[in-house]
Amino acid sequence: MMRIVLIILIGIHGLIHLFGFLKAFNLSEFNAITHPISKTFGVLWLLAFLLFSITLILYFFRPNYWWLSGFFSVTISQLLIFNYWSDAKFGTIANLIILFAAIVANSYLRFENQLKEERNVLYQSAHPKNLEIIDKQSFNNLPLIIQKWLSNSGVIGKQDVSNVYLTQELLLKLKPEQKNWSTGKAEQYFTVYPPAFSWNISTEMNSILNVVGRDKFKDGKGEMLIKLLSMIPVANAKHDKKVDQATLQRYLAEIVWFPSASLSQYIKWEAINDYSARATMEYDGTKGTGEFHFDANGNFEKFVTMRYRDPKDKVPTQWTVIATKTKEINGIKIPVECEASWELEGSEWTWLKLKITDIRYNVNAMPIH
């Protein structure tokens, strides 16, 4: 809705500048400007119109660059408004709206470029071992339920996984008291050797405010960043052992999307009972655990761990991820729909529902979206 309003505003605002040019060259009456317009200023009115037109074209066909033309458009327009202030002063409101939208677009582009750079670093720093074909002997020393899970997942006879790229559709409740679900989209990139990930999300709180976020785990360290309108940090957690552990535990939970990572040298398994096992992951000074639960056929059901929600928390909170739908994609059976919940003083806060829309293994280059 806001995009449509912005498009209409740029179009009408640009068209008004065209009438300023026509008035200067006596091609049309423009009663909104009562003062005469010289031909020199008439050329500037035409230039503003052309820049706003270019802004609209870029908005549709080169959305990463429209903000630059928008800045120039608003600058020329506002200079004209200052010269014809008594007649054109209300055009400042339109310029401020367009300028604000351009600033947000520029911030989003810089955020996207930051993500691309970080992911390229992950991709280039990955050191995959020889990706051998997995056979049953690869995991016959693991708990029986983990062996059953790996066999049921279809990894036997498949090549080991060194990296993963996936996209998700999300429903979120950012606060326990939130009634309605917010929608969002996310994409994520993993490496297995070494274990790392970069995950980013874009979601709309309402028709005006959008939130972007990025979680990262690299070199045993975690980062959690959330920005309002792509430019105002509302959370930036890093350089904290609680954050490091929380992101490692997240990585551990999400190996269900690439089960062969359970064979990593950094993960140790122990049986709990016939249908569950505990995994302990330790990498580069950070350590975390979690319990994996399965059904009798070896299908993943849930992951449970004690995890810090916030670095300010004194004690961790129970965090549970439940598989609600399982499907075979690219020859591997994985949970494609999941729900994540926090246990808060006896009540459960289901804050996330996700659906995997695409997943690719062993990509040869970083996907461009």
Contacts in CASP RR format, 6 or more apart in sequence:
PFRMAT RR
TARGET T0000
AUTHOR 0000-0000-0000
METHOD contacts of the structure
MODEL  1
MMRIVLIILIGIHGLIHLFGFLKAFNLSEFNAITHPISKTFGVLWLLAFL
LFSITLILYFFRPNYWWLSGFFSVTISQLLIFNYWSDAKFGTIANLIILF
AAIVANSYLRFENQLKEERNVLYQSAHPKNLEIIDKQSFNNLPLIIQKWL
SNSGVIGKQDVSNVYLTQELLLKLKPEQKNWSTGKAEQYFTVYPPAFSWN
ISTEMNSILNVVGRDKFKDGKGEMLIKLLSMIPVANAKHDKKVDQATLQR
YLAEIVWFPSASLSQYIKWEAINDYSARATMEYDGTKGTGEFHFDANGNF
EKFVTMRYRDPKDKVPTQWTVIATKTKEINGIKIPVECEASWELEGSEWT
WLKLKITDIRYNVNAMPIH
1 207 0 8 1.000
2 207 0 8 1.000
2 208 0 8 1.000
6 97 0 8 1.000
6 98 0 8 1.000
6 101 0 8 1.000
7 56 0 8 1.000
7 59 0 8 1.000
9 94 0 8 1.000
9 97 0 8 1.000
9 98 0 8 1.000
10 52 0 8 1.000
10 55 0 8 1.000
10 56 0 8 1.000
10 59 0 8 1.000
10 98 0 8 1.000
11 52 0 8 1.000
11 53 0 8 1.000
11 56 0 8 1.000
13 52 0 8 1.000
13 77 0 8 1.000
13 91 0 8 1.000
13 94 0 8 1.000
13 95 0 8 1.000
13 98 0 8 1.000
14 48 0 8 1.000
14 49 0 8 1.000
14 52 0 8 1.000
14 53 0 8 1.000
14 73 0 8 1.000
14 77 0 8 1.000
15 49 0 8 1.000
16 32 0 8 1.000
17 45 0 8 1.000
17 46 0 8 1.000
17 48 0 8 1.000
17 49 0 8 1.000
17 52 0 8 1.000
17 77 0 8 1.000
17 80 0 8 1.000
18 45 0 8 1.000
18 46 0 8 1.000
18 49 0 8 1.000
19 28 0 8 1.000
19 30 0 8 1.000
19 32 0 8 1.000
19 45 0 8 1.000
20 30 0 8 1.000
20 33 0 8 1.000
20 37 0 8 1.000
20 42 0 8 1.000
20 45 0 8 1.000
21 27 0 8 1.000
21 42 0 8 1.000
21 43 0 8 1.000
21 45 0 8 1.000
21 46 0 8 1.000
21 49 0 8 1.000
22 28 0 8 1.000
22 30 0 8 1.000
23 29 0 8 1.000
23 30 0 8 1.000
23 33 0 8 1.000
23 37 0 8 1.000
23 42 0 8 1.000
24 37 0 8 1.000
24 38 0 8 1.000
24 39 0 8 1.000
24 41 0 8 1.000
24 42 0 8 1.000
24 43 0 8 1.000
24 45 0 8 1.000
25 39 0 8 1.000
25 42 0 8 1.000
30 37 0 8 1.000
32 87 0 8 1.000
32 88 0 8 1.000
33 84 0 8 1.000
33 87 0 8 1.000
33 88 0 8 1.000
34 86 0 8 1.000
34 87 0 8 1.000
35 84 0 8 1.000
35 86 0 8 1.000
35 87 0 8 1.000
37 45 0 8 1.000
37 84 0 8 1.000
41 80 0 8 1.000
41 83 0 8 1.000
44 76 0 8 1.000
44 79 0 8 1.000
44 80 0 8 1.000
45 80 0 8 1.000
47 76 0 8 1.000
48 73 0 8 1.000
48 76 0 8 1.000
48 77 0 8 1.000
48 80 0 8 1.000
51 69 0 8 1.000
51 70 0 8 1.000
51 72 0 8 1.000
51 73 0 8 1.000
51 76 0 8 1.000
52 70 0 8 1.000
52 73 0 8 1.000
52 77 0 8 1.000
54 69 0 8 1.000
54 73 0 8 1.000
55 66 0 8 1.000
55 69 0 8 1.000
55 70 0 8 1.000
55 73 0 8 1.000
55 98 0 8 1.000
56 66 0 8 1.000
58 65 0 8 1.000
58 66 0 8 1.000
58 69 0 8 1.000
59 66 0 8 1.000
63 105 0 8 1.000
64 109 0 8 1.000
66 102 0 8 1.000
66 105 0 8 1.000
67 101 0 8 1.000
67 102 0 8 1.000
67 103 0 8 1.000
67 105 0 8 1.000
67 106 0 8 1.000
67 109 0 8 1.000
68 102 0 8 1.000
68 106 0 8 1.000
70 98 0 8 1.000
70 99 0 8 1.000
70 102 0 8 1.000
71 99 0 8 1.000
71 102 0 8 1.000
73 98 0 8 1.000
74 95 0 8 1.000
74 98 0 8 1.000
74 99 0 8 1.000
74 102 0 8 1.000
77 91 0 8 1.000
77 95 0 8 1.000
78 92 0 8 1.000
78 95 0 8 1.000
80 88 0 8 1.000
81 88 0 8 1.000
81 89 0 8 1.000
81 91 0 8 1.000
81 92 0 8 1.000
81 95 0 8 1.000
103 231 0 8 1.000
104 229 0 8 1.000
104 230 0 8 1.000
104 231 0 8 1.000
107 227 0 8 1.000
107 229 0 8 1.000
107 230 0 8 1.000
107 231 0 8 1.000
108 212 0 8 1.000
108 230 0 8 1.000
110 230 0 8 1.000
111 212 0 8 1.000
111 214 0 8 1.000
111 227 0 8 1.000
111 230 0 8 1.000
115 198 0 8 1.000
115 200 0 8 1.000
115 214 0 8 1.000
116 366 0 8 1.000
118 198 0 8 1.000
118 216 0 8 1.000
119 189 0 8 1.000
119 198 0 8 1.000
119 366 0 8 1.000
120 366 0 8 1.000
122 189 0 8 1.000
122 191 0 8 1.000
122 196 0 8 1.000
122 197 0 8 1.000
122 198 0 8 1.000
122 218 0 8 1.000
123 163 0 8 1.000
123 189 0 8 1.000
123 191 0 8 1.000
123 365 0 8 1.000
123 366 0 8 1.000
125 191 0 8 1.000
125 194 0 8 1.000
125 196 0 8 1.000
126 162 0 8 1.000
126 163 0 8 1.000
126 191 0 8 1.000
126 192 0 8 1.000
126 193 0 8 1.000
126 194 0 8 1.000
126 196 0 8 1.000
127 193 0 8 1.000
127 194 0 8 1.000
128 162 0 8 1.000
128 163 0 8 1.000
128 192 0 8 1.000
128 193 0 8 1.000
129 160 0 8 1.000
129 162 0 8 1.000
129 193 0 8 1.000
131 159 0 8 1.000
131 160 0 8 1.000
131 161 0 8 1.000
131 162 0 8 1.000
131 362 0 8 1.000
132 159 0 8 1.000
132 160 0 8 1.000
133 157 0 8 1.000
133 158 0 8 1.000
133 159 0 8 1.000
133 160 0 8 1.000
134 150 0 8 1.000
134 155 0 8 1.000
134 156 0 8 1.000
134 157 0 8 1.000
134 158 0 8 1.000
134 159 0 8 1.000
134 160 0 8 1.000
134 260 0 8 1.000
134 263 0 8 1.000
135 156 0 8 1.000
135 157 0 8 1.000
136 147 0 8 1.000
136 151 0 8 1.000
136 156 0 8 1.000
138 263 0 8 1.000
139 146 0 8 1.000
139 147 0 8 1.000
139 150 0 8 1.000
139 262 0 8 1.000
139 263 0 8 1.000
140 147 0 8 1.000
142 150 0 8 1.000
142 262 0 8 1.000
142 269 0 8 1.000
142 277 0 8 1.000
143 269 0 8 1.000
143 270 0 8 1.000
143 271 0 8 1.000
143 277 0 8 1.000
144 271 0 8 1.000
144 274 0 8 1.000
145 271 0 8 1.000
145 274 0 8 1.000
145 275 0 8 1.000
145 276 0 8 1.000
145 277 0 8 1.000
145 294 0 8 1.000
145 298 0 8 1.000
146 262 0 8 1.000
146 269 0 8 1.000
146 277 0 8 1.000
146 292 0 8 1.000
148 294 0 8 1.000
148 297 0 8 1.000
148 298 0 8 1.000
149 259 0 8 1.000
149 262 0 8 1.000
149 292 0 8 1.000
149 294 0 8 1.000
149 298 0 8 1.000
149 299 0 8 1.000
149 300 0 8 1.000
150 156 0 8 1.000
150 259 0 8 1.000
150 260 0 8 1.000
150 262 0 8 1.000
152 297 0 8 1.000
152 298 0 8 1.000
152 299 0 8 1.000
152 333 0 8 1.000
153 259 0 8 1.000
153 332 0 8 1.000
153 333 0 8 1.000
153 334 0 8 1.000
154 259 0 8 1.000
154 331 0 8 1.000
154 332 0 8 1.000
154 333 0 8 1.000
155 259 0 8 1.000
155 260 0 8 1.000
155 332 0 8 1.000
158 260 0 8 1.000
158 331 0 8 1.000
158 332 0 8 1.000
159 362 0 8 1.000
160 192 0 8 1.000
160 260 0 8 1.000
160 263 0 8 1.000
161 192 0 8 1.000
161 258 0 8 1.000
161 260 0 8 1.000
161 261 0 8 1.000
161 361 0 8 1.000
161 362 0 8 1.000
162 191 0 8 1.000
162 192 0 8 1.000
162 193 0 8 1.000
162 362 0 8 1.000
163 189 0 8 1.000
163 190 0 8 1.000
163 191 0 8 1.000
163 192 0 8 1.000
163 361 0 8 1.000
163 362 0 8 1.000
163 363 0 8 1.000
164 188 0 8 1.000
164 189 0 8 1.000
164 190 0 8 1.000
164 192 0 8 1.000
164 257 0 8 1.000
164 258 0 8 1.000
164 359 0 8 1.000
164 360 0 8 1.000
164 361 0 8 1.000
164 363 0 8 1.000
165 187 0 8 1.000
165 188 0 8 1.000
165 189 0 8 1.000
165 190 0 8 1.000
165 358 0 8 1.000
165 359 0 8 1.000
165 360 0 8 1.000
165 363 0 8 1.000
165 366 0 8 1.000
165 367 0 8 1.000
166 187 0 8 1.000
166 188 0 8 1.000
166 257 0 8 1.000
166 356 0 8 1.000
166 358 0 8 1.000
166 359 0 8 1.000
166 360 0 8 1.000
167 185 0 8 1.000
167 186 0 8 1.000
167 187 0 8 1.000
167 188 0 8 1.000
167 356 0 8 1.000
167 357 0 8 1.000
167 358 0 8 1.000
167 359 0 8 1.000
167 369 0 8 1.000
168 185 0 8 1.000
168 186 0 8 1.000
168 187 0 8 1.000
168 188 0 8 1.000
168 354 0 8 1.000
168 355 0 8 1.000
168 356 0 8 1.000
168 357 0 8 1.000
169 183 0 8 1.000
169 184 0 8 1.000
169 185 0 8 1.000
169 354 0 8 1.000
169 355 0 8 1.000
169 357 0 8 1.000
170 183 0 8 1.000
170 184 0 8 1.000
170 185 0 8 1.000
170 186 0 8 1.000
170 201 0 8 1.000
170 203 0 8 1.000
170 352 0 8 1.000
170 353 0 8 1.000
170 354 0 8 1.000
170 355 0 8 1.000
171 181 0 8 1.000
171 182 0 8 1.000
171 183 0 8 1.000
171 184 0 8 1.000
171 352 0 8 1.000
171 353 0 8 1.000
171 354 0 8 1.000
172 181 0 8 1.000
172 182 0 8 1.000
172 183 0 8 1.000
172 184 0 8 1.000
172 203 0 8 1.000
172 351 0 8 1.000
172 352 0 8 1.000
172 353 0 8 1.000
173 181 0 8 1.000
173 182 0 8 1.000
173 349 0 8 1.000
173 350 0 8 1.000
173 351 0 8 1.000
173 352 0 8 1.000
174 182 0 8 1.000
174 205 0 8 1.000
174 211 0 8 1.000
174 351 0 8 1.000
176 344 0 8 1.000
176 347 0 8 1.000
176 349 0 8 1.000
176 351 0 8 1.000
181 353 0 8 1.000
182 203 0 8 1.000
182 204 0 8 1.000
182 205 0 8 1.000
183 203 0 8 1.000
183 204 0 8 1.000
184 201 0 8 1.000
184 202 0 8 1.000
184 203 0 8 1.000
184 204 0 8 1.000
185 201 0 8 1.000
185 202 0 8 1.000
185 203 0 8 1.000
186 199 0 8 1.000
186 200 0 8 1.000
186 201 0 8 1.000
186 202 0 8 1.000
186 354 0 8 1.000
187 199 0 8 1.000
187 200 0 8 1.000
187 369 0 8 1.000
188 197 0 8 1.000
188 198 0 8 1.000
188 199 0 8 1.000
188 200 0 8 1.000
188 254 0 8 1.000
189 197 0 8 1.000
189 198 0 8 1.000
189 199 0 8 1.000
189 366 0 8 1.000
190 196 0 8 1.000
190 197 0 8 1.000
190 251 0 8 1.000
190 254 0 8 1.000
190 258 0 8 1.000
191 197 0 8 1.000
192 258 0 8 1.000
192 260 0 8 1.000
192 261 0 8 1.000
192 264 0 8 1.000
193 264 0 8 1.000
194 219 0 8 1.000
194 283 0 8 1.000
194 284 0 8 1.000
195 217 0 8 1.000
195 220 0 8 1.000
195 251 0 8 1.000
195 261 0 8 1.000
195 264 0 8 1.000
195 266 0 8 1.000
195 281 0 8 1.000
195 283 0 8 1.000
196 216 0 8 1.000
196 217 0 8 1.000
196 218 0 8 1.000
196 219 0 8 1.000
196 251 0 8 1.000
197 215 0 8 1.000
197 216 0 8 1.000
197 217 0 8 1.000
197 247 0 8 1.000
197 250 0 8 1.000
197 251 0 8 1.000
197 254 0 8 1.000
198 214 0 8 1.000
198 215 0 8 1.000
198 216 0 8 1.000
198 218 0 8 1.000
199 214 0 8 1.000
199 215 0 8 1.000
199 216 0 8 1.000
200 212 0 8 1.000
200 213 0 8 1.000
200 214 0 8 1.000
200 215 0 8 1.000
201 211 0 8 1.000
201 212 0 8 1.000
201 213 0 8 1.000
201 214 0 8 1.000
202 210 0 8 1.000
202 211 0 8 1.000
202 212 0 8 1.000
202 213 0 8 1.000
203 210 0 8 1.000
203 211 0 8 1.000
203 212 0 8 1.000
204 210 0 8 1.000
204 211 0 8 1.000
205 211 0 8 1.000
209 228 0 8 1.000
209 229 0 8 1.000
210 228 0 8 1.000
210 229 0 8 1.000
210 230 0 8 1.000
211 226 0 8 1.000
211 227 0 8 1.000
211 228 0 8 1.000
211 234 0 8 1.000
212 226 0 8 1.000
212 227 0 8 1.000
212 230 0 8 1.000
213 225 0 8 1.000
213 226 0 8 1.000
213 227 0 8 1.000
214 223 0 8 1.000
214 224 0 8 1.000
214 225 0 8 1.000
215 222 0 8 1.000
215 223 0 8 1.000
215 224 0 8 1.000
215 225 0 8 1.000
215 247 0 8 1.000
215 250 0 8 1.000
216 222 0 8 1.000
216 223 0 8 1.000
216 225 0 8 1.000
216 247 0 8 1.000
217 223 0 8 1.000
217 247 0 8 1.000
217 248 0 8 1.000
217 250 0 8 1.000
217 251 0 8 1.000
219 284 0 8 1.000
220 244 0 8 1.000
220 248 0 8 1.000
220 283 0 8 1.000
220 284 0 8 1.000
220 285 0 8 1.000
220 286 0 8 1.000
221 238 0 8 1.000
221 239 0 8 1.000
221 244 0 8 1.000
221 247 0 8 1.000
221 284 0 8 1.000
221 286 0 8 1.000
222 238 0 8 1.000
222 243 0 8 1.000
222 244 0 8 1.000
222 246 0 8 1.000
222 247 0 8 1.000
222 248 0 8 1.000
223 237 0 8 1.000
223 238 0 8 1.000
223 243 0 8 1.000
223 247 0 8 1.000
224 235 0 8 1.000
224 236 0 8 1.000
224 237 0 8 1.000
224 238 0 8 1.000
224 243 0 8 1.000
224 246 0 8 1.000
224 247 0 8 1.000
225 233 0 8 1.000
225 235 0 8 1.000
225 236 0 8 1.000
225 237 0 8 1.000
225 238 0 8 1.000
226 233 0 8 1.000
226 234 0 8 1.000
226 235 0 8 1.000
226 236 0 8 1.000
227 233 0 8 1.000
227 234 0 8 1.000
228 234 0 8 1.000
237 243 0 8 1.000
237 310 0 8 1.000
237 311 0 8 1.000
240 311 0 8 1.000
241 286 0 8 1.000
242 308 0 8 1.000
242 311 0 8 1.000
242 313 0 8 1.000
243 308 0 8 1.000
243 311 0 8 1.000
244 286 0 8 1.000
245 286 0 8 1.000
245 287 0 8 1.000
245 288 0 8 1.000
245 307 0 8 1.000
245 308 0 8 1.000
246 307 0 8 1.000
246 308 0 8 1.000
246 309 0 8 1.000
248 281 0 8 1.000
248 283 0 8 1.000
248 286 0 8 1.000
248 287 0 8 1.000
248 288 0 8 1.000
249 281 0 8 1.000
249 288 0 8 1.000
249 289 0 8 1.000
249 290 0 8 1.000
249 305 0 8 1.000
249 307 0 8 1.000
249 319 0 8 1.000
250 307 0 8 1.000
251 281 0 8 1.000
252 267 0 8 1.000
252 279 0 8 1.000
252 281 0 8 1.000
252 288 0 8 1.000
252 289 0 8 1.000
252 290 0 8 1.000
252 303 0 8 1.000
252 305 0 8 1.000
253 290 0 8 1.000
253 303 0 8 1.000
253 305 0 8 1.000
253 321 0 8 1.000
255 261 0 8 1.000
255 262 0 8 1.000
255 267 0 8 1.000
256 292 0 8 1.000
256 300 0 8 1.000
256 303 0 8 1.000
256 323 0 8 1.000
256 334 0 8 1.000
256 335 0 8 1.000
257 334 0 8 1.000
257 335 0 8 1.000
257 356 0 8 1.000
257 359 0 8 1.000
258 332 0 8 1.000
258 334 0 8 1.000
258 361 0 8 1.000
259 332 0 8 1.000
259 334 0 8 1.000
261 267 0 8 1.000
262 269 0 8 1.000
262 279 0 8 1.000
264 281 0 8 1.000
266 281 0 8 1.000
266 282 0 8 1.000
266 283 0 8 1.000
267 279 0 8 1.000
267 280 0 8 1.000
267 281 0 8 1.000
268 279 0 8 1.000
268 280 0 8 1.000
268 281 0 8 1.000
268 282 0 8 1.000
269 277 0 8 1.000
269 278 0 8 1.000
269 279 0 8 1.000
269 280 0 8 1.000
270 277 0 8 1.000
270 278 0 8 1.000
270 280 0 8 1.000
271 277 0 8 1.000
271 278 0 8 1.000
272 278 0 8 1.000
272 291 0 8 1.000
275 293 0 8 1.000
275 294 0 8 1.000
275 295 0 8 1.000
275 296 0 8 1.000
276 291 0 8 1.000
276 292 0 8 1.000
276 293 0 8 1.000
276 294 0 8 1.000
277 291 0 8 1.000
277 292 0 8 1.000
278 289 0 8 1.000
278 290 0 8 1.000
278 291 0 8 1.000
278 292 0 8 1.000
279 289 0 8 1.000
279 290 0 8 1.000
279 291 0 8 1.000
279 292 0 8 1.000
280 287 0 8 1.000
280 288 0 8 1.000
280 289 0 8 1.000
280 290 0 8 1.000
281 287 0 8 1.000
281 288 0 8 1.000
281 289 0 8 1.000
282 288 0 8 1.000
288 305 0 8 1.000
289 305 0 8 1.000
290 303 0 8 1.000
290 304 0 8 1.000
290 305 0 8 1.000
291 303 0 8 1.000
291 304 0 8 1.000
291 305 0 8 1.000
292 300 0 8 1.000
292 302 0 8 1.000
292 303 0 8 1.000
293 300 0 8 1.000
293 301 0 8 1.000
293 302 0 8 1.000
293 303 0 8 1.000
293 304 0 8 1.000
294 300 0 8 1.000
294 301 0 8 1.000
295 301 0 8 1.000
299 323 0 8 1.000
299 326 0 8 1.000
299 333 0 8 1.000
300 323 0 8 1.000
300 326 0 8 1.000
300 334 0 8 1.000
300 335 0 8 1.000
301 322 0 8 1.000
301 323 0 8 1.000
302 320 0 8 1.000
302 321 0 8 1.000
302 322 0 8 1.000
302 323 0 8 1.000
303 320 0 8 1.000
303 321 0 8 1.000
304 318 0 8 1.000
304 319 0 8 1.000
304 320 0 8 1.000
304 321 0 8 1.000
305 318 0 8 1.000
305 319 0 8 1.000
306 316 0 8 1.000
306 317 0 8 1.000
306 318 0 8 1.000
306 319 0 8 1.000
307 316 0 8 1.000
307 317 0 8 1.000
307 318 0 8 1.000
307 319 0 8 1.000
308 316 0 8 1.000
308 317 0 8 1.000
309 317 0 8 1.000
309 319 0 8 1.000
309 342 0 8 1.000
317 342 0 8 1.000
317 343 0 8 1.000
317 344 0 8 1.000
318 342 0 8 1.000
318 343 0 8 1.000
319 340 0 8 1.000
319 341 0 8 1.000
319 342 0 8 1.000
319 343 0 8 1.000
320 340 0 8 1.000
320 341 0 8 1.000
320 343 0 8 1.000
321 338 0 8 1.000
321 339 0 8 1.000
321 340 0 8 1.000
321 341 0 8 1.000
322 338 0 8 1.000
322 339 0 8 1.000
322 340 0 8 1.000
322 341 0 8 1.000
323 335 0 8 1.000
323 337 0 8 1.000
323 338 0 8 1.000
324 335 0 8 1.000
324 337 0 8 1.000
324 338 0 8 1.000
324 339 0 8 1.000
324 353 0 8 1.000
325 335 0 8 1.000
325 336 0 8 1.000
325 337 0 8 1.000
326 333 0 8 1.000
326 334 0 8 1.000
326 335 0 8 1.000
326 336 0 8 1.000
327 333 0 8 1.000
327 334 0 8 1.000
327 336 0 8 1.000
328 334 0 8 1.000
329 336 0 8 1.000
329 356 0 8 1.000
329 359 0 8 1.000
330 359 0 8 1.000
330 360 0 8 1.000
330 361 0 8 1.000
332 361 0 8 1.000
334 356 0 8 1.000
334 359 0 8 1.000
336 355 0 8 1.000
336 356 0 8 1.000
337 353 0 8 1.000
337 354 0 8 1.000
337 355 0 8 1.000
337 356 0 8 1.000
338 352 0 8 1.000
338 353 0 8 1.000
338 354 0 8 1.000
339 350 0 8 1.000
339 352 0 8 1.000
339 353 0 8 1.000
339 354 0 8 1.000
340 350 0 8 1.000
340 351 0 8 1.000
340 352 0 8 1.000
340 354 0 8 1.000
341 348 0 8 1.000
341 349 0 8 1.000
341 350 0 8 1.000
341 351 0 8 1.000
342 348 0 8 1.000
342 349 0 8 1.000
342 351 0 8 1.000
343 349 0 8 1.000
360 367 0 8 1.000
END
